[in-house]
Amino acid sequence: MNEKSLDKTTILETLKPYDMNRVNTDLDSAMRTFQKKIIVLDDDPTGVQTVNDIYVYTDWSKESIRQGFDDDKAMFFILTNSRGFTKEETRRIHTEIAKNIVEVSKETGKDFVVISRSDSTLRGHYPIETLILKGCIEEYSSKKIDGEIIIPFFVEGGRYTINNVHYVADGNTLVPAASTEFAADKTFGYSSSDLREWIEEKTEGKYTKDRVTCISLSELRDLDYEGIQRKLEAVTDFNKVVVNAVDYADVKVFVTALVKVMEKKNFIFRTAAALPRVIGQVCEKGLLTKDELVNTTNRNGGFIIVGSHVNKTTQQLERLKELDSITFIEFNCFLVVDEQALEQELTRVIRLANENIKKGKTVAVYTRRERFDVNSGNNEDDLRLAVKISEAVTRIASSITVRPNFIIAKGGITSSDVGTKALGVKKALVLGQILPGIPVWMTGAESRFPNMPYVIFPGNVGNETGLRDAVEIMQIN
């Protein structure tokens, strides 16, 4: 605790540089023998923010999981949206997912590894999700899970782990994660930036900080594969491994050491979005262009829905309001506690949105910026209120009667509910990113608006002009 902020430039300049040819060659060589299907369970839809040409499924039925196993791609995502669930709901769905994965693995004869992808600012249902996955996989299969590997590094969002402390970049300043607004989350808050202490805090002392294995930046930069492997081989009893990282190269070196150990040992992963890109061997791709995204034959306006309430989103919304080409409609989400008033408000917002989109005007519907809390002392009451607001936002999106030129959803829960409930997406292809860390789905044929680029904009990602920049790319000139 009491970690200090760091100067990003100064810290990064002191690190030993890599021979990237060596790093990439070593990784390619190690991955040739890695045959496990990689299954990423994503607790909100933003986890595909580093990949492209990968499928994401929005249910966890055996049929969908079998499609993922049968596909020739090394990896697939399952969107659980569990960050919007209660603890009990999370337990139930992760039990079901683990059981279905094991059954399909047996039927297909293909081995697997599970990555629990969650927030790079350490929010989410931890440690419940990985504990449930471990218990169920061991119960339904012959696997023994030896340890859990934790990698919250995510450079696109400015998340770095240095000396086991996790930082969030604010410009050129690295702020300890526990000193940010994310740590004050009503449902998933925490007080520790040192990941060893964070693990002890979140597991309520079951896994103490002195039992955590740490992979340092110096070990990674020295390409100490054998030393890292010895550390991993010594991990037992589901103890934790913290991986320091400030660059994708650090993750590549770690994965090179890891895959050799995984010939004999099994791990579950709790990570941000960087690890899936590396271990899934996703080809690097530039940002998506206007030509790749814009449908010039559809003259209707676009639809933007903003639900996230974090400060970054509010700042981005204010910069978006600088565009005269957009009609802004505030949705008074505080009315969810008054059913009659809520109905009147939804009718108003839906009518205005449809009228403007049909006229060729892009519409931005946004929730009131003040945070609305129950203040009951029960964190799950606040989560239920957030879900109720999201349901109202989803109803607005579900009631758009004319096909928009594009859809952008801002916020994790918002973008998940819009994608799965309002648009009815069951399977989507991840096209890539419109801006760093901001993914785009191509909706499936089964969806309400088939073959439409759907921009999933995380609440806590991007600079102040990020949302405006994305809209300007998507709009017809």
C-alpha positions in Angstrom: 0.0 0.0 0.0 1.0 3.7 -0.2 2.6 3.2 -3.6 3.7 6.5 -5.3 2.9 7.6 -8.8 5.7 7.2 -11.4 6.9 9.1 -14.4 6.1 6.7 -17.3 8.8 7.9 -19.6 11.5 7.7 -17.0 10.5 4.2 -16.0 10.3 2.8 -19.5 13.6 4.3 -20.5 15.4 2.5 -17.7 14.3 -1.0 -18.9 16.6 -3.2 -20.8 15.6 -3.4 -24.5 14.7 -6.6 -26.3 16.0 -8.1 -29.4 12.6 -8.4 -31.0 13.8 -10.8 -33.7 14.9 -13.2 -31.0 11.7 -12.7 -29.0 9.4 -13.4 -32.0 11.5 -16.4 -33.2 11.5 -18.0 -29.7 7.7 -17.5 -29.4 7.0 -19.0 -32.8 9.1 -22.0 -32.0 7.5 -22.6 -28.7 3.9 -22.3 -30.1 4.5 -24.9 -32.8 3.8 -27.7 -30.2 0.9 -25.9 -28.5 -2.3 -27.7 -29.5 -4.8 -26.7 -26.8 -8.0 -24.8 -27.9 -7.9 -21.4 -26.2 -11.3 -20.4 -24.7 -11.6 -16.8 -23.4 -14.5 -16.1 -21.1 -15.2 -12.4 -21.4 -17.0 -10.7 -18.5 -18.0 -7.8 -20.8 -17.7 -7.4 -24.6 -14.6 -5.2 -24.5 -12.2 -8.1 -24.1 -11.8 -8.5 -27.9 -10.1 -5.1 -27.9 -6.8 -6.6 -29.0 -7.8 -9.2 -31.5 -9.1 -9.5 -35.1 -10.6 -12.3 -37.2 -11.8 -14.1 -34.1 -15.3 -15.3 -33.3 -17.2 -14.3 -30.2 -20.2 -16.3 -29.1 -22.9 -14.7 -26.9 -24.1 -17.9 -25.2 -22.4 -20.9 -23.7 -24.5 -23.7 -25.0 -22.8 -26.9 -26.0 -23.7 -26.1 -29.6 -21.9 -22.8 -29.6 -18.9 -24.2 -27.7 -18.7 -27.1 -30.2 -18.6 -24.6 -33.0 -15.7 -22.9 -31.3 -13.8 -26.2 -30.9 -14.5 -27.2 -34.5 -13.4 -23.9 -36.0 -9.8 -23.9 -37.4 -8.9 -20.8 -35.4 -6.8 -21.4 -32.3 -9.1 -19.3 -30.0 -12.6 -18.2 -29.5 -14.4 -15.9 -27.1 -17.6 -16.5 -25.0 -19.2 -13.3 -23.8 -20.6 -14.0 -20.3 -21.2 -10.4 -19.3 -20.8 -11.6 -15.8 -19.6 -8.2 -14.5 -23.2 -7.3 -14.6 -24.3 -10.3 -12.6 -24.7 -11.0 -8.9 -22.3 -13.4 -7.2 -24.9 -16.1 -7.3 -25.6 -15.7 -11.0 -21.9 -15.7 -11.7 -21.4 -18.9 -9.8 -24.3 -20.5 -11.7 -23.2 -19.6 -15.2 -19.5 -20.4 -14.7 -20.5 -23.8 -13.4 -22.6 -24.4 -16.5 -19.9 -23.1 -18.8 -17.2 -25.3 -17.3 -19.3 -28.4 -17.5 -20.2 -27.7 -21.1 -16.5 -27.1 -22.1 -15.4 -30.3 -20.5 -18.2 -32.3 -22.2 -17.4 -30.9 -25.6 -13.7 -31.4 -25.0 -14.3 -35.1 -24.3 -16.6 -35.4 -27.3 -14.1 -33.8 -29.7 -11.0 -35.3 -28.1 -9.4 -31.8 -28.0 -7.7 -30.3 -25.0 -8.3 -26.8 -23.8 -7.1 -23.9 -21.7 -9.5 -21.3 -20.1 -8.7 -17.6 -19.9 -11.0 -15.5 -17.6 -10.7 -12.1 -19.3 -11.7 -9.2 -17.1 -11.1 -5.6 -16.4 -7.5 -4.1 -16.7 -8.4 -1.9 -13.7 -9.0 -5.0 -11.5 -12.8 -4.8 -11.3 -15.0 -7.9 -11.7 -16.1 -11.0 -9.8 -12.7 -12.1 -8.5 -11.9 -14.7 -7.2 -15.3 -16.3 -7.6 -15.1 -16.9 -11.3 -11.7 -18.7 -11.4 -12.4 -20.7 -8.3 -15.6 -22.0 -9.8 -13.9 -22.8 -13.1 -11.1 -24.7 -11.2 -13.5 -26.7 -9.1 -15.8 -27.7 -12.0 -13.0 -28.5 -14.4 -11.4 -30.8 -11.8 -14.8 -32.3 -10.9 -15.9 -33.1 -14.5 -12.5 -34.0 -16.0 -9.2 -35.6 -15.0 -7.4 -32.2 -15.0 -5.7 -30.9 -11.9 -5.4 -27.1 -12.0 -2.0 -26.3 -10.4 -2.2 -22.5 -10.4 -3.7 -19.2 -11.5 -1.8 -16.7 -13.6 -2.7 -13.0 -13.3 -1.8 -10.5 -16.1 -3.8 -7.2 -16.0 -1.3 -5.5 -18.3 -3.1 -3.7 -21.2 -1.0 -1.1 -23.0 -3.8 0.2 -25.2 -5.6 1.4 -22.0 -2.4 2.5 -20.2 -2.3 -0.3 -17.7 1.2 -1.4 -16.6 2.5 -3.8 -13.9 5.9 -2.8 -12.4 7.5 -4.4 -9.4 4.2 -6.2 -8.8 2.3 -2.9 -8.5 -0.4 -2.3 -11.1 -0.7 1.3 -12.5 -3.1 3.2 -14.6 -1.6 5.9 -16.9 -2.9 9.4 -16.7 -1.0 11.2 -19.4 2.7 10.6 -18.6 2.0 9.7 -14.9 1.5 6.2 -13.8 -1.1 6.2 -10.9 -1.3 3.2 -8.6 -4.6 1.5 -9.5 -6.0 1.7 -5.9 -5.7 5.5 -6.1 -8.0 5.7 -9.2 -11.7 6.0 -9.5 -11.9 2.4 -10.6 -10.8 1.2 -7.1 -13.8 3.1 -5.6 -16.3 1.0 -7.6 -19.4 0.4 -5.5 -19.5 -3.3 -6.4 -15.9 -4.3 -7.1 -13.8 -1.8 -5.1 -10.4 -2.6 -3.6 -7.6 -0.9 -1.6 -4.4 -2.6 -2.8 -2.3 -1.7 -5.9 0.4 -4.3 -5.2 -1.1 -7.4 -6.9 0.2 -9.7 -4.1 -1.7 -7.6 -1.6 -4.7 -7.3 -3.9 -4.9 -11.1 -4.2 -4.8 -11.5 -0.4 -7.4 -8.8 -0.1 -9.8 -10.2 -2.7 -9.4 -13.8 -1.4 -9.9 -12.7 2.2 -6.6 -14.1 3.2 -7.0 -17.5 1.7 -4.1 -16.9 -0.6 -1.5 -14.7 1.2 0.9 -12.4 -0.5 3.9 -14.3 0.6 2.7 -17.4 -1.4 2.4 -15.4 -4.7 5.0 -16.2 -7.4 6.2 -13.1 -9.2 7.7 -12.9 -12.7 9.8 -9.8 -12.8 10.6 -7.4 -15.6 14.3 -8.2 -15.2 13.7 -11.9 -15.6 11.7 -11.3 -18.7 14.1 -8.8 -20.2 17.0 -11.2 -19.6 15.1 -13.9 -21.5 15.5 -16.1 -18.5 13.2 -18.8 -19.9 14.6 -21.6 -17.7 14.3 -19.5 -14.5 10.7 -18.6 -15.3 9.9 -22.2 -16.1 11.4 -23.4 -12.7 9.1 -20.9 -10.9 6.0 -22.1 -12.8 6.9 -25.7 -12.3 7.0 -25.1 -8.5 3.4 -23.6 -8.4 0.9 -26.0 -6.7 -2.4 -25.9 -4.8 -3.9 -23.2 -7.1 -1.4 -20.6 -5.8 -1.1 -17.4 -7.8 1.5 -16.1 -10.4 1.8 -12.3 -11.0 3.4 -11.3 -14.3 4.9 -7.9 -14.6 4.6 -6.3 -18.0 4.8 -2.9 -19.7 5.0 -4.1 -23.3 3.6 -6.9 -25.5 7.2 -8.2 -25.7 7.1 -9.0 -22.0 4.0 -11.1 -22.5 5.6 -12.9 -25.5 8.6 -13.9 -23.4 6.4 -15.1 -20.6 4.2 -17.2 -23.0 7.4 -18.7 -24.5 8.4 -20.0 -21.1 4.8 -20.9 -20.1 3.9 -23.2 -23.0 6.8 -25.6 -22.2 5.6 -25.9 -18.6 2.0 -26.4 -19.8 3.0 -29.8 -21.3 2.9 -31.1 -17.7 1.0 -28.5 -15.6 -2.4 -26.8 -15.9 -3.2 -23.2 -15.2 -6.2 -20.9 -15.3 -5.7 -17.3 -16.3 -7.2 -14.1 -15.0 -6.0 -11.4 -17.4 -6.8 -8.3 -19.3 -6.8 -8.3 -23.1 -3.1 -8.7 -23.8 -2.6 -12.4 -23.1 -5.3 -13.6 -25.5 -3.7 -11.7 -28.4 -0.3 -13.3 -27.7 -1.1 -16.8 -26.8 -3.8 -16.9 -29.5 -1.1 -15.8 -32.1 -3.4 -13.1 -33.4 -1.8 -11.4 -36.4 -1.1 -7.7 -35.9 -3.4 -5.5 -37.9 -3.7 -1.8 -38.3 -6.7 0.2 -37.2 -9.8 -0.2 -39.2 -10.4 2.5 -41.8 -13.4 4.5 -42.9 -13.5 2.5 -46.2 -13.7 -0.8 -44.2 -16.5 0.4 -41.9 -18.8 2.9 -43.6 -21.9 1.8 -45.6 -22.3 4.7 -48.1 -25.6 3.2 -49.5 -27.4 3.6 -46.2 -28.4 7.3 -45.8 -29.9 6.9 -42.3 -28.2 8.4 -39.3 -26.0 6.5 -36.9 -27.0 5.5 -33.4 -24.8 6.1 -30.3 -25.8 5.0 -26.9 -23.7 6.1 -23.8 -24.3 4.3 -20.5 -21.0 4.3 -18.7 -20.8 6.8 -15.9 -17.0 6.9 -15.3 -15.3 10.3 -15.5 -13.5 9.4 -18.7 -16.8 8.7 -20.5 -18.3 12.0 -19.3 -15.3 13.9 -20.6 -15.5 12.1 -24.0 -19.2 12.9 -24.2 -18.5 16.5 -23.7 -16.0 16.5 -26.5 -18.5 14.6 -28.7 -21.0 17.5 -28.1 -18.7 19.7 -30.1 -20.0 18.0 -33.3 -23.0 19.9 -34.7 -23.9 17.0 -36.9 -25.3 15.0 -34.0 -28.6 15.2 -32.2 -28.1 14.6 -28.4 -30.9 13.1 -26.3 -30.5 12.8 -22.5 -32.2 9.9 -20.9 -33.2 10.5 -17.3 -32.2 7.1 -15.9 -33.1 8.2 -12.4 -36.7 7.5 -13.3 -36.1 3.7 -13.1 -37.5 3.9 -9.6 -40.9 5.3 -10.9 -42.4 2.9 -13.4 -45.0 5.4 -14.8 -42.5 8.2 -15.2 -40.0 5.8 -16.8 -42.5 4.7 -19.4 -43.1 8.3 -20.4 -39.4 9.0 -20.6 -38.7 6.0 -22.7 -41.5 6.9 -25.1 -40.0 10.4 -25.5 -36.4 9.2 -26.1 -37.4 6.4 -28.5 -39.6 8.7 -30.6 -36.9 11.4 -30.9 -34.2 8.8 -31.7 -36.2 7.1 -34.5 -37.4 10.5 -36.0 -33.8 11.8 -36.3 -32.2 8.6 -37.5 -34.8 8.3 -40.3 -34.0 11.9 -41.3 -30.3 11.0 -41.7 -29.2 12.6 -38.4 -26.9 10.7 -36.1 -28.3 10.4 -32.6 -26.5 10.1 -29.3 -28.6 8.9 -26.4 -26.9 9.2 -23.1 -27.8 8.6 -19.4 -27.7 11.4 -16.8 -24.1 11.9 -15.9 -24.6 12.0 -12.1 -24.1 8.6 -10.4 -27.3 7.1 -9.0 -26.7 4.8 -6.0 -29.1 3.0 -3.6 -26.7 3.6 -0.6 -28.2 0.6 1.2 -24.8 -0.6 2.3 -25.2 -3.7 0.1 -22.9 -3.6 -3.0 -25.2 -5.9 -4.9 -28.1 -3.5 -4.5 -26.1 -0.9 -6.5 -25.3 -3.6 -9.1 -29.0 -4.4 -9.4 -29.8 -0.8 -9.9 -27.1 -0.5 -12.6 -28.6 -3.5 -14.3 -32.1 -2.0 -14.2 -30.7 1.2 -15.8 -29.0 -0.9 -18.4 -32.3 -2.7 -19.1 -33.9 0.6 -19.8 -31.1 1.7 -22.1 -31.3 -1.7 -23.9 -35.0 -1.1 -24.4 -34.2 2.1 -26.2 -31.8 0.4 -28.5 -34.3 -2.4 -29.1 -36.9 0.1 -30.1 -34.9 1.6 -33.0 -37.2 0.7 -35.9 -35.0 1.9 -38.8 -31.6 0.4 -39.6 -29.0 2.9 -38.5 -25.9 3.5 -40.6 -23.8 2.3 -37.6 -24.1 1.7 -33.9 -21.7 2.7 -31.2 -22.3 1.6 -27.5 -20.2 3.2 -24.8 -19.6 1.2 -21.6 -19.1 -2.5 -20.8 -22.6 -3.5 -19.5 -24.3 -1.2 -22.0 -22.4 -2.6 -25.0 -23.1 -6.2 -24.0 -26.8 -5.7 -23.5 -27.2 -3.8 -26.7 -25.3 -6.4 -28.6 -26.9 -9.5 -27.2 -30.4 -8.3 -26.2 -31.2 -5.4 -28.5 -29.4 -6.6 -31.6 -29.8 -10.3 -30.9 -26.2 -11.2 -31.8 -25.4 -14.9 -31.2 -22.1 -15.1 -33.1 -20.0 -12.2 -34.3 -16.7 -11.8 -36.1 -14.3 -9.4 -34.5 -13.1 -7.2 -37.4 -10.4 -5.4 -35.4 -10.2 -2.0 -33.7 -11.4 1.4 -34.8 -9.1 3.1 -32.3 -6.5 1.4 -29.9 -8.4 -0.8 -27.5 -11.8 -0.2 -29.1 -13.2 -3.3 -30.9 -15.7 -3.6 -33.7 -17.9 -6.6 -34.3 -19.5 -7.6 -37.6 -23.0 -8.7 -36.5 -24.1 -12.1 -37.6 -26.9 -13.1 -40.0 -29.2 -14.0 -37.1 -29.0 -10.5 -35.6 -31.6 -7.7 -35.9 -29.4 -5.7 -38.2 -27.2 -8.3 -40.0 -23.7 -7.5 -41.3 -23.5 -4.1 -39.5 -20.3 -2.8 -37.9 -21.0 -2.5 -34.1 -18.4 -0.4 -32.2 -17.9 -1.6 -28.6 -16.4 1.4 -26.8 -15.2 0.5 -23.2 -16.1 3.1 -20.6 -12.5 3.4 -19.3 -10.5 3.5 -22.6 -9.5 6.3 -25.0 -8.4 9.9 -24.7 -10.8 12.8 -24.3 -11.5 13.0 -28.1 -11.7 9.2 -28.5 -15.5 8.9 -28.8 -15.7 11.9 -31.1 -12.9 10.5 -33.3 -14.7 7.1 -33.6 -18.0 8.8 -34.6 -16.2 10.9 -37.2 -14.7 7.8 -38.7 -18.2 6.1 -38.9 -20.1 9.0 -40.2 -20.7 9.5 -44.0 -18.9 12.6 -45.1 
